[in-house]
Amino acid sequence: MKIKIKEGLYYFPELLSNKEIDSILNNIRAAKKVAPFFTPKMPKTGKEFSVKMTNMGTKGWVCDKEKGYRYQSTHPITNNKWPEISSDILKIWQKLTNIDSNPDCCLINYYNLNAKMGLHIDNDEKDFSYPVLSISIGAPALFRFGGNKRSDSTKSIKLNHKDVIILSGESRLIYHGIDRIYKNSKFDYRINLTLRKI
């Protein structure tokens, strides 16, 4: 089921099957052997994110005090190239976006129960005509979104295990973030995969 939240922002509740989720988790386990999770730091201040990250793809998103937000082809600690995005993940992108070219980056965010992601826009890419596709695994999260200005009013929806959202068109550059993670009987963590064409 596809739900239009606002122009360009689409929500697919419980879209993925158990088999698809298991495959994605296996792919993440394999990927982190090559590209272990790291803790990014804010530009200028050097304050650590509460979220841990790693990437798959030809490029990975990283951030540190010295060089700020950027994409690069190697892991910031190991200097190894990022592992490839698995075919199972690419199939989800192809099915929902109908775009022939594959994403360059699959950013993987790991949230513990205390982690958050402040309001931000995904604007480190060169071409905003491509959507951003986000996959939720694990504990529910409160997803907050607004408009193209930080001062715009915001709304929130709860993202659950197996959900997918797409930011595209008029909503490609909206401010969004994760306000909290909800512990439940099955999960005490949340993993979010974000597919991006740079």
N, C-alpha and C positions, 0 to 999 in steps of 0.2 A: 504494500500500500504506500502510495506517495502522497504526502500532505504538504501543501504550500503554506508555509508559515508567513511569508511575505514575499514580495517580488524577488525572485532569484534565490530564496532560501527554502530548501526543500528537505523534508524530514521523512525518513523511511523507518518506521518503528518495527523492531524485531525482524529485520529483513533477512539476516543471515541465519543459516542452519547450524546445528551443532557440529556437523561435519566441517563446514567452512570455518567455524571458530577454532576447532581443534587443529585444522591445517594451518591457520594463521599463527596460532600459539607455537606450533612446532617450528614454523618458519622463523619466528622471533627468537626461539631458543637457539636455533642454529646461527642466526645472524649475530646474536650477542657474544658468541664465542669469538667471532672475528672483530666485532665492533661492540665492546662492552658498554653498558650504560655509563654516562658521565653526567656531572652536575654543571650546567652552564652558569655563567656569572654575568650579572648586569653590566652593560657598558658604563665606564667612568667610575661607578661606585664599587664594582667588584662583588656586590651582594649576590649570594648564591640563590638560584631558583629553588623552589620547594619541589619541583618536578625533575626527575631524572630523564635523560634522553639518549637515544641513539638513532641511527638512520639506515635505510637501505636505498640503493639507487646509485646513479652516476654522480650525484651530488648529495650532500647532507647539510642540514641547517645546523649552525653552531652559533654560540655567542660567548664572548669573554670581555673582560675589562678593557683590554688593550685594543682590540680590533672591532668590537661591537658585533651587531647582527650581520650574518652573511651565510652564503653557501660555499662549501668547498668540497673537493673530491676525496679528501682523506679524513680519517678520524683524528680529532684534536689531541689525543693522548698517544695512541699507538702509531699514528701516521700511516696506518694501513688504508687501502681503498675500501670503501663501503661495500658490503655484500649486495648482490643483485636483488631487485624486488622480485619476489616469488610470483610464479605464474598465477597462482590462486588469487593473490591480491590484485594482480593486473586484470584478471577477469571481472572483478567487481567494478573497477574503474571503467573498463570497456562497456560493460553492460549498462551502467547507470549514466554515463556521460555521452555515449555514442561518438566518442572521439577516437580517430584512428591512431594518433600518436600516444605513446605511453608517458606516464609521469616520469620526471627526472629524479624525484625525491619522495621517499616515504619516511616521514618523520615519526618516530615512535616515542610517545610520552608515557612515562610510568608515574602514576600518582599513588602515594600512600594515603591513608585516611585524613591526614592533615594538610595535604598538598592543595594548592590552588593555582590558578592562572589568571593574572589580572587582565583587565580589558585591553585589547590590542587589535591591530589590523595586520593581516598577512600581506605586506607590501614590499618584500625583499625580492620579488620576482620581476622579470623584465616585461612580461606580457600578461596583463590582467584579464585577457579575454578567455583564458582557460579557468575552469572552476577549481575550487579546493574541495576535496572529498574527505570526509572524516568518519572513521569507524570506531565504535565504542565497544570495549570488552571489559567485563568485570562489574565492579560496584557501580551503582547509579551515580550520576553527577548532575549538579544544577548548572545548566548552560545559560549564560546571560548574553543577550545580544541587543545592539542598539542600531544607530545609524552611522553615517559617514563621518560624523563629528563625535569626539569624546563626550561632549556636553549633551548629546541627544538623549532622550528618554530611552530606557531599556525595558525589556521584558525577559522572562525566564521560562525555560522548559526543562523537564527532567529527562536526561538521556540515560537509557538503560542498556544492559547487555544485549548485543546483537544489533543495536541501532546504527543507522547511517544518516549523516546530514551532508548536504551540498551547499556551498556558498558560490553563487554564480551571478553573472549579470549585474543588476543593480545592488545586489547584496555581496558582491565579491569583496568589497573593501569596507564592510561594516565592522564596527568594534564588537568584539565578542570575548568571552572568557569563561572560566570555570570557577564558581564561587565556593563550592564545597563538594565533598565526596560523602556518600551515604553508605555506611557499613550495612551489610545484610548477612543473611545466614550462609550465603555461598561464597562471598568475596570480601576480602579486606584490602583490595587494591583495585585500581582502574588502569587500563591500558587504552591509549588513544592513538590510532594511526591516521596520519594526515597525508594524503597524496597530493602532490603539487607538480605542475608543469612550470619549469623556470623560464 
